[in-house]
Amino acid sequence: MESLVQKKCSAKSPEDFLNLDQIEEALMVNLSYKLVTILQKQSETKNKISKKDFTNSRFALDIVKTSNAHIRYVTFWFFR
């Protein structure tokens, strides 16, 4: 997952975004970045707040955004 987070956009022209492989890679990178961000926040606040408080109130917006990215990726994967 770390290698996905480090990737940058390789599209050079608008036509590159019609390539399904590049779209899939972009969705994977987006999802990986969001997951890594949540895991980093969890490890930073591990001893400061309870697990229930973490999932319910502190980072709920990040979790929802990551869930949306996951749904986009899985929907694309099934569509493809």
C-alpha positions in Angstrom: 0.0 0.0 0.0 2.9 2.4 0.6 4.0 2.2 -3.0 0.5 3.2 -4.1 0.5 6.2 -1.8 3.7 7.5 -3.4 2.4 7.4 -7.0 1.6 10.6 -8.9 -0.7 11.1 -11.8 0.8 9.9 -15.1 -1.8 11.4 -17.4 -0.4 13.8 -19.9 -3.5 14.6 -21.9 -7.3 14.5 -21.5 -7.4 11.3 -23.6 -5.3 9.5 -21.0 -8.3 9.6 -18.7 -10.2 7.4 -21.1 -7.7 4.5 -20.3 -9.4 2.2 -17.8 -6.1 1.0 -16.4 -5.2 4.6 -15.4 -8.7 5.2 -13.9 -8.4 2.0 -11.8 -4.9 3.0 -10.6 -6.1 6.5 -9.7 -9.0 5.0 -7.7 -6.6 2.6 -5.9 -4.2 5.4 -5.1 -7.0 7.6 -3.7 -8.3 4.8 -1.5 -4.9 3.8 -0.3 -4.0 7.4 0.7 -7.3 7.8 2.6 -6.7 4.4 4.4 -3.1 5.3 5.3 -4.3 8.7 6.7 -6.8 7.1 9.0 -4.3 4.5 10.2 -1.7 7.2 10.9 -4.3 9.2 12.9 -5.3 6.1 14.8 -1.7 5.4 15.7 -1.0 9.0 16.8 -4.1 9.0 19.1 -4.0 5.4 20.2 -3.2 6.1 23.9 -5.1 9.4 24.1 -8.6 8.4 23.2 -10.7 5.2 23.4 -11.3 3.1 20.3 -15.1 3.7 20.6 -14.5 7.5 20.7 -12.1 7.3 17.7 -14.6 5.6 15.5 -17.7 7.4 16.6 -16.8 11.1 16.8 -13.1 12.0 16.3 -12.5 10.9 12.7 -16.0 10.0 11.5 -15.8 12.3 8.5 -12.5 10.7 7.4 -14.0 7.2 7.7 -17.1 8.3 5.6 -14.9 9.7 2.9 -12.8 6.5 2.8 -16.0 4.4 2.6 -17.1 6.5 -0.3 -13.7 6.0 -2.1 -14.0 2.3 -1.4 -17.5 2.1 -2.9 -16.3 4.0 -6.0 -13.3 1.6 -6.5 -15.4 -1.6 -6.0 -18.2 -0.3 -8.3 -15.6 0.5 -11.0 -13.9 -2.9 -10.4 -17.3 -4.8 -10.9 -18.2 -2.6 -13.8 -14.9 -3.3 -15.5 
